Amino acid sequence: MNVSREKNIKNHLHSIKSIFEDKKAVSFNLFQHMPIGICITNMEGYFTDVNATYCDIYGYTREELIGKKFTAMVPEESKEELMKYHHEFMEKEFELQGRWTVQNKEKEKFEILANAAFLKDANTGDKSKMTLVVRAEELEDTFVRLETTVQILERKLETQDIANRLAEHDLRNRLSSIVSVADILSKTQIDDNQRKWVETIKRVGKDTLHLLASARDFAKMERGEYLPQYVLFDVISSLASVTKDFMNLIDEKKVEINMFCNDEEIEPGSDELFINGDQFYLEHLFQNLIGNAIDASPENGTIDILIMDGSDFKIRISNAGMIPIEIQKNFFEKYTTSGKDRGTGLGTYIAQMVARFHGGDITFESTATEGTALTIRIPKEKLLT
């Protein structure tokens, strides 16, 4: 087999690996009958799942492999080295691919071409490794079968995407109707308690519509492909508007919110500060961080929002609550949350992405005695006119 053909096989393995990493919703069942071996191993290197082709390659049944350590497929002289690579991969999540000498159930040795993907369970946070395997001596036949399979897979994903778009369109129409009805009700003769719930329906509906519209943008942000939509807007007015969205929770917890600019207290509606930025997503950032601050604040607490117009443009949001120690290290990572019944663990992750595509970042300080202060920093030349 020529070098070009082997390179194509490697590219296909890499492409399929990327699909697993990027398309978390794609079921593993779609790959059960692919003409390449697929196995899933946990942190300790034990098999948690395998497909039919993987079993055929090594001569085992699925039942024989589940719960067995992957080093059973490796010659004795290579076990220590491969286990070391496995631990490094799980710790550093780096690319792992190449040719390896392995052995089947009968201890017969042969070469494979392999590529590994790092997976993380969205619900439990458990880490695992998915390895794609092709027998080196069967590369020629596998290449032909793999070409067909990849084409079928791409069509399935395209069909799935079309279905998702249709479902999204239908859901957006229904939500828009609910928001419209809530808006009409808010202008009728209703009592304060009813008005509170109508306003909640409106806010949640609008938030959900924004999230539906933003899903593809978030994917582009993760790939570094999103282009900010810069507009001139009043950041003080935006912060005040976002804060107003949480008025029911603010009243419930009896939280006081103060806003300052360079240590001078400011009054939305009277004071203005215009910046150039992606207003929609910066307000999404503000919403995530202010909402977190209100949630974390003790009752009768104070939240200070300080705008610092210096060499860099900064906004610091502080409250008396402390970020739980167990999540501080991973605070800006996906699915990091603690003590929230409705939390997704995506708010700070998305906020950090928004800050970074503006050329900045978000940092925090959090202790039991001083509370928490999150600082959004963006280079001044990126925002100020």
C-alpha positions as CSV (number, residue, x, y, z in Angstrom):
1,M,0.0,0.0,0.0
2,N,1.4,3.4,-0.9
3,V,2.2,6.3,1.5
4,S,-0.6,8.4,0.0
5,R,-3.3,5.8,0.7
6,E,-2.1,5.3,4.3
7,K,-2.2,9.1,4.8
8,N,-5.8,9.1,3.6
9,I,-6.7,6.4,6.1
10,K,-5.1,8.5,8.9
11,N,-7.1,11.6,7.7
12,H,-10.3,9.5,7.8
13,L,-9.6,8.3,11.3
14,H,-8.8,11.9,12.4
15,S,-12.1,13.1,10.8
16,I,-14.1,10.5,12.6
17,K,-12.3,11.2,15.9
18,S,-13.2,14.9,15.5
19,I,-16.8,14.1,14.9
20,F,-16.9,12.4,18.3
21,E,-15.2,15.3,20.0
22,D,-17.3,18.0,18.2
23,K,-20.7,16.3,17.8
24,K,-21.4,15.3,21.4
25,A,-25.0,14.5,20.5
26,V,-24.0,11.9,17.9
27,S,-24.8,8.4,19.3
28,F,-22.1,5.9,19.5
29,N,-24.5,3.4,18.1
30,L,-24.1,5.0,14.7
31,F,-20.6,3.6,14.6
32,Q,-21.3,0.1,15.8
33,H,-21.0,-1.4,12.3
34,M,-18.2,0.8,10.9
35,P,-15.4,-1.1,9.2
36,I,-12.9,0.1,11.8
37,G,-12.4,-1.0,15.4
38,I,-13.7,1.3,18.1
39,C,-13.2,0.9,21.8
40,I,-13.8,3.1,24.8
41,T,-11.5,2.9,27.9
42,N,-11.8,4.7,31.2
43,M,-9.2,6.6,33.2
44,E,-7.6,3.3,34.5
45,G,-7.5,1.8,31.0
46,Y,-10.4,-0.7,31.3
47,F,-12.7,-1.3,28.4
48,T,-16.2,0.2,28.9
49,D,-17.4,-0.4,25.3
50,V,-16.3,-1.9,22.0
51,N,-17.8,-2.3,18.6
52,A,-18.1,-5.5,16.5
53,T,-15.1,-4.7,14.2
54,Y,-12.9,-4.2,17.3
55,C,-13.9,-7.7,18.5
56,D,-13.2,-9.2,15.1
57,I,-9.7,-7.6,15.0
58,Y,-8.7,-9.1,18.3
59,G,-10.7,-12.4,18.3
60,Y,-12.6,-11.6,21.5
61,T,-16.4,-11.3,22.1
62,R,-17.7,-8.1,23.6
63,E,-18.5,-9.8,26.9
64,E,-14.9,-11.0,27.1
65,L,-13.5,-7.4,26.6
66,I,-15.8,-5.3,28.8
67,G,-14.0,-4.8,32.1
68,K,-10.7,-6.1,30.8
69,K,-7.6,-3.8,30.7
70,F,-6.6,-2.7,27.2
71,T,-3.0,-3.9,27.8
72,A,-4.4,-7.4,27.2
73,M,-4.1,-6.5,23.5
74,V,-0.5,-5.5,23.9
75,P,2.7,-7.7,23.9
76,E,4.3,-8.0,27.3
77,E,7.4,-5.9,26.3
78,S,5.1,-2.9,25.4
79,K,2.6,-3.0,28.3
80,E,4.4,-0.5,30.5
81,E,5.1,1.9,27.7
82,L,1.5,1.9,26.4
83,M,0.1,2.3,29.9
84,K,2.3,5.3,30.3
85,Y,1.0,6.8,27.1
86,H,-2.5,6.2,28.2
87,H,-2.1,8.1,31.5
88,E,-0.3,11.0,29.7
89,F,-3.2,11.1,27.2
90,M,-5.9,11.2,29.9
91,E,-4.0,13.9,31.8
92,K,-2.9,16.2,28.9
93,E,-5.6,15.3,26.3
94,F,-3.0,15.4,23.5
95,E,-3.2,13.8,20.1
96,L,-2.3,10.1,20.1
97,Q,-1.9,8.3,16.8
98,G,0.4,6.1,14.8
99,R,1.3,2.4,14.2
100,W,1.4,0.0,17.1
101,T,2.3,-3.7,17.5
102,V,-0.6,-5.5,19.3
103,Q,-1.7,-9.1,19.8
104,N,-5.0,-11.0,19.5
105,K,-6.6,-13.6,21.8
106,E,-4.2,-16.3,20.4
107,K,-1.2,-14.0,21.2
108,E,-0.5,-13.6,17.5
109,K,1.2,-10.2,16.9
110,F,0.2,-7.8,14.1
111,E,0.3,-4.0,13.4
112,I,-2.5,-1.6,13.7
113,L,-3.0,2.1,12.7
114,A,-4.7,3.9,15.6
115,N,-6.0,7.4,16.6
116,A,-7.4,8.3,20.0
117,A,-10.0,10.9,21.0
118,F,-10.6,12.4,24.5
119,L,-14.2,12.2,25.7
120,K,-15.8,13.8,28.8
121,D,-19.3,12.9,30.0
122,A,-21.4,16.0,30.1
123,N,-23.4,14.8,33.1
124,T,-20.9,13.1,35.3
125,G,-17.6,14.7,34.1
126,D,-16.1,11.3,33.8
127,K,-13.2,11.2,31.3
128,S,-12.6,8.4,28.8
129,K,-10.6,7.6,25.7
130,M,-12.0,6.5,22.4
131,T,-9.5,4.6,20.1
132,L,-10.1,4.0,16.4
133,V,-8.2,0.9,15.1
134,V,-7.5,-0.5,11.6
135,R,-5.3,-3.6,10.9
136,A,-2.3,-2.5,8.9
137,E,-2.5,-5.5,6.6
138,E,-6.1,-4.7,5.8
139,L,-5.6,-1.0,5.0
140,E,-6.4,-1.3,1.3
141,D,-9.8,-3.0,1.8
142,T,-10.6,-0.9,4.8
143,F,-9.9,2.3,2.8
144,V,-12.6,1.5,0.3
145,R,-15.1,0.5,2.9
146,L,-14.3,3.5,5.0
147,E,-14.8,5.9,2.1
148,T,-18.3,4.7,1.7
149,T,-19.0,4.7,5.4
150,V,-17.8,8.3,5.9
151,Q,-20.0,9.4,3.0
152,I,-23.0,7.7,4.7
153,L,-22.1,9.3,8.0
154,E,-21.8,12.7,6.5
155,R,-25.3,12.3,5.0
156,K,-26.7,11.2,8.3
157,L,-25.2,14.2,10.1
158,E,-26.5,16.5,7.4
159,T,-30.0,15.0,7.7
160,Q,-29.7,15.3,11.5
161,D,-28.7,19.0,11.1
162,I,-31.7,19.7,8.9
163,A,-34.0,18.0,11.3
164,N,-32.6,20.0,14.2
165,R,-33.1,23.2,12.2
166,L,-36.7,22.4,11.6
167,A,-37.3,21.5,15.2
168,E,-35.5,24.8,16.2
169,H,-37.7,26.8,13.8
170,D,-40.9,25.2,15.2
171,L,-39.8,25.8,18.8
172,R,-38.9,29.4,18.1
173,N,-42.3,30.0,16.6
174,R,-44.0,28.5,19.7
175,L,-41.9,30.5,22.1
176,S,-42.5,33.7,20.2
177,S,-46.2,33.1,20.6
178,I,-45.9,32.6,24.3
179,V,-43.8,35.8,24.7
180,S,-46.4,37.7,22.7
181,V,-49.3,36.4,24.8
182,A,-47.4,37.2,28.0
183,D,-46.7,40.7,26.7
184,I,-50.5,41.2,26.1
185,L,-51.3,39.9,29.5
186,S,-48.9,42.3,31.2
187,K,-50.9,45.2,29.8
188,T,-54.2,44.0,31.2
189,Q,-55.7,44.4,34.7
190,I,-53.8,41.7,36.7
191,D,-52.7,41.7,40.3
192,D,-49.0,42.1,41.4
193,N,-48.5,38.4,41.9
194,Q,-49.9,37.5,38.4
195,R,-47.8,40.3,36.9
196,K,-44.7,38.8,38.5
197,W,-45.3,35.4,36.8
198,V,-46.2,37.0,33.5
199,E,-42.9,39.0,33.5
200,T,-41.1,35.8,34.4
201,I,-42.6,34.0,31.4
202,K,-41.6,36.9,29.2
203,R,-38.1,36.9,30.4
204,V,-37.5,33.1,30.3
205,G,-39.1,33.0,26.8
206,K,-36.9,35.8,25.5
207,D,-33.8,34.2,27.0
208,T,-34.6,30.9,25.4
209,L,-35.2,32.6,22.0
210,H,-31.7,34.2,22.4
211,L,-30.1,30.9,23.2
212,L,-31.7,29.2,20.2
213,A,-30.4,32.0,18.0
214,S,-27.0,31.8,19.6
215,A,-26.3,28.0,19.4
216,R,-24.4,28.2,16.1
217,D,-22.5,31.3,17.2
218,F,-21.2,29.5,20.3
219,A,-20.0,26.6,18.1
220,K,-18.1,29.1,16.0
221,M,-16.6,30.8,19.1
222,E,-15.3,27.4,20.2
223,R,-13.6,26.9,16.8
224,G,-12.3,30.5,16.8
225,E,-14.4,31.4,13.7
226,Y,-16.9,33.8,15.2
227,L,-16.6,37.4,14.0
228,P,-17.9,40.0,16.6
229,Q,-20.7,42.3,15.4
230,Y,-19.4,45.6,16.7
231,V,-21.9,48.4,17.5
232,L,-21.7,51.6,19.5
233,F,-23.8,51.2,22.7
234,D,-24.1,52.6,26.3
235,V,-22.5,50.0,28.6
236,I,-24.1,51.6,31.7
237,S,-27.5,51.3,30.2
238,S,-26.8,47.7,29.2
239,L,-25.7,46.8,32.7
240,A,-28.8,48.4,34.2
241,S,-31.1,46.6,31.8
242,V,-29.5,43.2,32.5
243,T,-29.8,43.9,36.3
244,K,-33.5,44.7,35.9
245,D,-34.1,41.3,34.4
246,F,-33.2,39.8,37.8
247,M,-35.5,42.2,39.8
248,N,-37.7,39.5,41.2
249,L,-34.7,37.6,42.6
250,I,-33.2,40.8,43.8
251,D,-36.4,41.6,45.7
252,E,-36.7,38.1,47.0
253,K,-33.1,38.1,48.5
254,K,-33.3,41.8,49.4
255,V,-30.0,42.4,47.6
256,E,-28.7,45.9,47.0
257,I,-26.8,46.6,43.7
258,N,-24.5,49.7,43.4
259,M,-22.8,50.8,40.2
260,F,-19.6,52.9,40.0
261,C,-17.3,54.3,37.4
262,N,-13.7,54.9,38.5
263,D,-14.9,54.9,42.2
264,E,-17.7,57.5,41.6
265,E,-21.3,56.2,41.9
266,I,-23.2,56.4,38.7
267,E,-26.9,56.6,37.9
268,P,-28.2,54.7,34.8
269,G,-30.3,57.1,32.7
270,S,-28.2,60.1,33.8
271,D,-24.6,58.8,33.3
272,E,-23.5,57.3,30.0
273,L,-20.4,55.5,28.7
274,F,-20.3,54.4,25.1
275,I,-18.1,51.6,23.8
276,N,-17.8,49.6,20.6
277,G,-18.4,45.9,21.1
278,D,-20.6,43.0,20.3
279,Q,-23.6,44.3,22.3
280,F,-25.7,41.1,22.2
281,Y,-23.0,38.8,23.5
282,L,-21.5,41.3,26.0
283,E,-24.9,41.6,27.5
284,H,-25.1,37.8,27.6
285,L,-21.8,37.9,29.5
286,F,-23.1,40.5,31.9
287,Q,-26.3,38.5,32.4
288,N,-24.3,35.3,33.3
289,L,-22.0,37.0,35.8
290,I,-24.5,39.3,37.4
291,G,-27.0,36.4,37.7
292,N,-24.2,34.3,39.4
293,A,-23.4,37.2,41.8
294,I,-27.1,37.5,42.8
295,D,-27.4,33.7,43.3
296,A,-24.2,33.6,45.4
297,S,-24.9,36.7,47.5
298,P,-26.3,36.2,51.0
299,E,-29.7,37.7,51.8
300,N,-29.5,41.5,52.4
301,G,-26.1,41.5,50.7
302,T,-24.6,44.1,48.5
303,I,-23.3,43.7,44.9
304,D,-21.0,46.3,43.5
305,I,-20.5,46.8,39.8
306,L,-17.4,48.9,39.1
307,I,-16.4,50.1,35.7
308,M,-12.7,51.0,35.4
309,D,-11.9,53.2,32.5
310,G,-8.1,53.1,32.6
311,S,-5.3,51.7,30.4
312,D,-7.6,48.7,29.9
313,F,-11.4,48.7,30.1
314,K,-12.5,46.6,33.1
315,I,-15.7,45.8,34.8
316,R,-15.5,44.2,38.3
317,I,-18.6,42.5,39.8
318,S,-18.3,41.7,43.5
319,N,-20.4,40.1,46.1
320,A,-20.0,38.7,49.7
321,G,-20.4,35.0,48.6
322,M,-17.5,32.7,47.9
323,I,-17.1,30.4,44.9
324,P,-17.0,26.8,46.3
325,I,-13.4,25.7,46.6
326,E,-14.1,22.5,44.7
327,I,-14.9,24.3,41.5
328,Q,-12.5,27.3,41.7
329,K,-9.8,25.5,39.7
330,N,-12.2,24.7,36.8
331,F,-14.5,27.7,37.2
332,F,-14.4,28.7,33.5
333,E,-14.6,25.1,32.1
334,K,-17.7,23.6,30.6
335,Y,-20.3,22.0,32.9
336,T,-18.7,23.4,36.1
337,T,-21.4,24.1,38.6
338,S,-22.1,23.6,42.3
339,G,-25.3,23.8,44.4
340,K,-27.6,25.0,41.6
341,D,-30.7,23.0,40.8
342,R,-31.0,24.7,37.4
343,G,-27.4,25.3,36.6
344,T,-25.9,24.0,33.3
345,G,-22.3,24.9,34.1
346,L,-22.0,26.8,30.8
347,G,-22.5,30.4,32.0
348,T,-18.9,31.3,33.0
349,Y,-17.5,29.2,30.1
350,I,-19.5,31.2,27.6
351,A,-18.7,34.5,29.3
352,Q,-15.0,33.7,29.0
353,M,-15.4,33.0,25.3
354,V,-17.1,36.3,24.8
355,A,-14.4,38.2,26.6
356,R,-11.7,36.4,24.6
357,F,-13.1,37.1,21.2
358,H,-13.0,40.8,22.3
359,G,-9.3,40.2,23.0
360,G,-9.7,40.1,26.8
361,D,-10.4,37.7,29.6
362,I,-12.2,37.2,32.9
363,T,-10.4,36.5,36.2
364,F,-11.6,36.2,39.8
365,E,-10.6,36.4,43.4
366,S,-12.7,34.5,45.9
367,T,-12.3,33.9,49.7
368,A,-14.6,33.2,52.6
369,T,-13.6,36.5,54.3
370,E,-13.5,38.8,51.2
371,G,-16.2,37.3,49.1
372,T,-15.9,37.1,45.3
373,A,-14.8,39.7,42.7
374,L,-14.9,38.8,39.0
375,T,-13.0,41.2,36.7
376,I,-13.8,41.4,33.0
377,R,-10.7,42.9,31.2
378,I,-10.7,44.0,27.5
379,P,-8.0,46.1,25.9
380,K,-9.2,49.6,25.6
381,E,-8.4,50.0,22.0
382,K,-10.8,47.2,21.2
383,L,-13.8,48.9,22.7
384,L,-13.5,52.6,23.3
385,T,-14.2,55.2,20.6
